[in-house]
Amino acid sequence: MKQREMFLQADAALRSVVDQITPAQLDLPAPAEWSRKSNPTLRDMLALHAEDEAWLPAVLEGRTIEEVGDTYKGDLLGDDPIGNYDRLKESATKVANGDLDPDKVVHLSYGDYSLGEALQHTALYRAFQAWSIAKHIGLDYSLPDVLVENLWEQIAPDIEMWRGFGVFPPEVAVPEGANREVQLLGKVGYWRA
């Protein structure tokens, strides 16, 4: 299933960035557009990703918000934010690597989708957050080539549709002769030098 491959690649990319965040960087302000919270910090963003990782096994099992309730509310990061995020990520990865039916209907907070589509949606968020967080904290980082190619294949034909839903900001110009990653980041509106 191509969507699962892309999800696992995006999830690994995000973890590789998260694992490079220092404790001091967790208090850095995060861009306001990354969160609905006022004055978000990088720790707030990591908390959102931790909650997303915690929810994923239940989502892939087909459980609803009502069925899960408040199970994943509260501070999932505790005194070991990176370690706790990694543990939640490992649980989600184990389930994502299981025997999954890509056509099974699963329940996201914004609607019901096939499991394959849900993994694709989640991959989009994680891939571009990996790149954005890396740039935000000054890492010399590029998305893995195989992930870039999967993103081109699976989302490039529908970028304008996604943009219409508010997922992507306006396209930005990239340098002439830019590589595939930079071209993709420009198309989805995330590129910055």
Long-range contacts (C-beta under 8 A, 24 or more apart in sequence): 1-100, 1-102, 1-116, 1-119, 2-150, 2-153, 2-154, 3-102, 3-116, 3-117, 3-119, 3-120, 3-123, 3-154, 4-96, 4-100, 4-102, 4-116, 4-119, 5-150, 6-119, 6-120, 6-123, 6-127, 6-147, 6-150, 6-151, 6-154, 7-96, 7-119, 7-120, 7-122, 7-123, 7-126, 8-93, 8-96, 8-97, 9-123, 9-127, 9-144, 9-146, 9-147, 9-150, 10-122, 10-123, 10-124, 10-126, 10-127, 10-130, 10-147, 11-89, 11-92, 11-93, 11-96, 11-122, 11-123, 11-126, 12-144, 13-126, 13-127, 13-130, 13-131, 13-143, 13-144, 13-147, 14-49, 14-126, 14-127, 14-129, 14-130, 14-133, 15-85, 15-86, 15-89, 16-130, 17-130, 17-133, 17-134, 17-139, 17-141, 18-46, 18-49, 18-82, 18-85, 18-86, 18-133, 19-82, 19-86, 20-134, 20-137, 20-139, 21-46, 21-82, 21-133, 21-137, 23-81, 25-137, 26-81, 28-136, 28-137, 30-136, 31-132, 31-136, 34-129, 34-132, 42-133, 42-136, 42-137, 43-77, 43-81, 45-129, 45-133, 46-77, 46-81, 46-82, 46-85, 47-75, 47-76, 47-77, 49-85, 49-126, 49-129, 50-76, 50-77, 50-81, 50-84, 50-85, 50-88, 51-76, 52-122, 52-125, 53-85, 53-88, 53-89, 53-91, 53-92, 54-88, 54-91, 54-92, 56-92, 56-95, 56-96, 56-122, 57-91, 57-92, 57-95, 59-106, 59-107, 59-108, 59-118, 60-95, 60-96, 60-98, 60-100, 60-106, 60-115, 60-118, 61-95, 62-104, 62-105, 62-106, 62-107, 63-107, 64-107, 65-107, 65-109, 120-154, 120-155, 123-150, 123-151, 124-151, 124-155, 124-162, 124-167, 127-151, 128-185, 128-188, 128-190, 131-185, 131-190, 132-190, 135-192, 142-181, 143-181, 145-180, 145-181, 148-180, 148-181, 148-184, 149-180, 151-184, 152-180, 152-184, 155-188, 156-184, 156-187, 159-187, 159-188, 162-188, 163-188, 163-189
